[in-house]
């Protein structure tokens, strides 16, 4: 993952300077960044406080962790299904079509 040069606190500080009346071009020159970066920050962090930004970062990290766990669980489940299909064949009432199994409702519902 790309490492940023600025912390959330610094970004919010730059945005508050802009809200206080500093011009975007001057801020960009002073802090060594492009105007595109400034406006991207403004879209993401505009109106936030430092604590809000820290909470956002924590939630983004947790979300990434949970997505990774979900992907691993789905991979494990798919591998288990494949293993069981190889060991025991298709379940009763199912017809094998290539890799996919087309199951017929055997309970009559």
GITAHU-V254839 format. One line per field, one symbol per residue. psi: psi as a letter, one per 20 degrees, with the letter a starting at -180 (. if undefined). A space follows every 10 residues. Layout:
BEGIN
psi=???
END
This chain:
BEGIN
psi=qppqhqrhgg ghgghhgghi iqqggggggg ilrrhggghg ghhgjpjqrg hghggggghg ggggghhggg ggghgggghg ggghhhgiaq rpjqppnchq popqoiij.
END
